[in-house]
Amino acid sequence: MKKILYAVLVAVIVGFPAWVPAADVDLPVSIQHYGNVSYYSGGVGADERRQLPQLYLLKMVFKTDAGHLISDADVTISAGGKTLFRGRADNGPWLFVDLPPGAYDIEAVLNGKARSAKGVRLEAGKLRTVYLMWKTTDVNMGL
């Protein structure tokens, strides 16, 4: 009986898509939507970065070449020439997007300067972090 129960439990865990978040997760930021794609941004300050759960397969981090984290990048994600997502990392330097496993092209624009990552592959159950970096001289750090 224990073997059957164990086999059923393993089948449920393995068969459940890793990119489907738990409905009862308490986020310090709000989940937004672009069509049927969910996303959220955050990570302002070290405390929020420690508290922010990583629910989706794709995490983008926006920073300068000097290592300063930045926000407000406009992001477009496409696959096969079709735009699947448009949004803004307006709540912090981290942007999480709920996409199924597959290959995607990412473009982020900040202060008119574009950065891109082509052929970003997402795999079930594996967080993929993509770093997009701008020259410090191209970014208004507000200092």
Secondary structure, 3 states (H helix, E strand, C coil): CHHHHHHHHHHHHHHCCCCCCCCCCCCCCCCEEECCEEEEEECCHHHHHHHCCCCCCEEEEEEECCCCECCCCEEEEEECCEEEEEEECCCCCEEEECCCCEEEEEEEEECCEEEEEEEEEEECCECEEEEEEECHHHCCCCC
